[in-house]
Amino acid sequence: MLAITDTRDRIIATADALFYARGYAATSFMDIAQALGISRGNFYYYFKTKDEILGAVIEFRLARTRALLDAWSQEEGNPAARVGRFIQMLIDNQAPIMAYGCPVGTLCAELAKLDHPAQPQARALFTLFRDWLRAQFDALGQGARADALALHALMRSQGIATLATAFRDPVLLGQEVAALRAWLDDLSPNPEARV
């Protein structure tokens, strides 16, 4: 995990949490400053506009996601187990997903509705997952299908997150995660590589 070491980092981490829980449009400078217990003047020293904060939050999420994917790549000995960690993320984050949705999906959807110029930056979060998943499926021997499988895994995980938020049903989430794991097992060439 990335260390939060100074006021600027604390502002970004707090904005990240508030953008996730409330949404970008519904979160004001004042909300972030109050959550941190700092004055607006101190806040403006670091960020002049909300869009500057949004850019910093996206960069923060990208760095956190890269660190997570690097950790999975180092901790897991085979690509199926690495993809399994991606799937497990839905269970590990079940409570916030049921409350607020997927942090990547909800941000991308909100920015698309706002026709916000930061959409490509936010979409880079999905691209990071897509590229990493593609590499795992390629390592599983899927070759030309690797990118399509990566997109399928992403879309399926987003569907699971969306329905988990809509229904707030942990059983439904668990069932769909199990189905996604079974799909992955069917793609794994040898039983030892299965998750």
Solvent accessible surface area in square Angstrom, and as a share of the most:
residue,aa,sasa,rsa
1,M,198,0.88
2,L,69,0.34
3,A,77,0.60
4,I,76,0.39
5,T,104,0.61
6,D,73,0.38
7,T,33,0.19
8,R,101,0.37
9,D,40,0.21
10,R,95,0.35
11,I,0,0.00
12,I,10,0.05
13,A,28,0.22
14,T,26,0.15
15,A,0,0.00
16,D,11,0.06
17,A,60,0.46
18,L,23,0.12
19,F,8,0.03
20,Y,42,0.16
21,A,44,0.34
22,R,127,0.46
23,G,15,0.14
24,Y,14,0.05
25,A,62,0.48
26,A,68,0.53
27,T,1,0.00
28,S,48,0.31
29,F,23,0.10
30,M,73,0.33
31,D,35,0.18
32,I,0,0.00
33,A,1,0.01
34,Q,125,0.56
35,A,65,0.50
36,L,26,0.13
37,G,68,0.66
38,I,32,0.16
39,S,70,0.45
40,R,105,0.38
41,G,53,0.51
42,N,62,0.32
43,F,0,0.00
44,Y,71,0.27
45,Y,160,0.61
46,Y,68,0.26
47,F,3,0.01
48,K,128,0.54
49,T,66,0.38
50,K,48,0.21
51,D,71,0.37
52,E,79,0.35
53,I,0,0.00
54,L,0,0.00
55,G,15,0.15
56,A,12,0.09
57,V,0,0.00
58,I,0,0.00
59,E,89,0.40
60,F,31,0.13
61,R,8,0.03
62,L,10,0.05
63,A,36,0.28
64,R,66,0.24
65,T,14,0.08
66,R,115,0.42
67,A,39,0.30
68,L,67,0.33
69,L,6,0.03
70,D,83,0.43
71,A,35,0.28
72,W,10,0.04
73,S,46,0.30
74,Q,154,0.68
75,E,106,0.48
76,E,41,0.19
77,G,80,0.77
78,N,42,0.22
79,P,20,0.13
80,A,0,0.00
81,A,19,0.15
82,R,38,0.14
83,V,0,0.00
84,G,8,0.07
85,R,75,0.27
86,F,5,0.02
87,I,0,0.00
88,Q,50,0.22
89,M,44,0.20
90,L,11,0.05
91,I,55,0.28
92,D,101,0.52
93,N,58,0.30
94,Q,48,0.21
95,A,72,0.56
96,P,50,0.32
97,I,8,0.04
98,M,30,0.14
99,A,37,0.28
100,Y,92,0.35
101,G,4,0.04
102,C,21,0.12
103,P,45,0.28
104,V,13,0.08
105,G,15,0.14
106,T,53,0.31
107,L,8,0.04
108,C,25,0.15
109,A,51,0.39
110,E,36,0.16
111,L,0,0.00
112,A,56,0.44
113,K,172,0.73
114,L,83,0.41
115,D,116,0.60
116,H,21,0.09
117,P,115,0.72
118,A,9,0.07
119,Q,44,0.20
120,P,78,0.49
121,Q,70,0.31
122,A,0,0.00
123,R,126,0.46
124,A,36,0.28
125,L,0,0.00
126,F,43,0.18
127,T,64,0.37
128,L,39,0.19
129,F,13,0.05
130,R,75,0.27
131,D,61,0.32
132,W,27,0.10
133,L,0,0.00
134,R,85,0.31
135,A,55,0.43
136,Q,11,0.05
137,F,0,0.00
138,D,78,0.40
139,A,65,0.51
140,L,10,0.05
141,G,64,0.62
142,Q,32,0.14
143,G,40,0.39
144,A,113,0.88
145,R,129,0.47
146,A,3,0.02
147,D,40,0.21
148,A,67,0.52
149,L,11,0.05
150,A,0,0.00
151,L,59,0.30
152,H,68,0.30
153,A,0,0.00
154,L,12,0.06
155,M,127,0.57
156,R,67,0.25
157,S,6,0.04
158,Q,43,0.19
159,G,33,0.32
160,I,10,0.05
161,A,2,0.02
162,T,87,0.50
163,L,85,0.42
164,A,1,0.01
165,T,33,0.19
166,A,73,0.56
167,F,131,0.55
168,R,141,0.52
169,D,50,0.26
170,P,63,0.40
171,V,98,0.56
172,L,43,0.22
173,L,1,0.00
174,G,26,0.25
175,Q,110,0.49
176,E,62,0.28
177,V,1,0.00
178,A,57,0.44
179,A,40,0.31
180,L,0,0.00
181,R,71,0.26
182,A,53,0.41
183,W,46,0.16
184,L,0,0.00
185,D,31,0.16
186,D,116,0.60
187,L,22,0.11
188,S,4,0.03
189,P,99,0.62
190,N,64,0.33
191,P,97,0.61
192,E,142,0.64
193,A,11,0.08
194,R,108,0.39
195,V,67,0.38
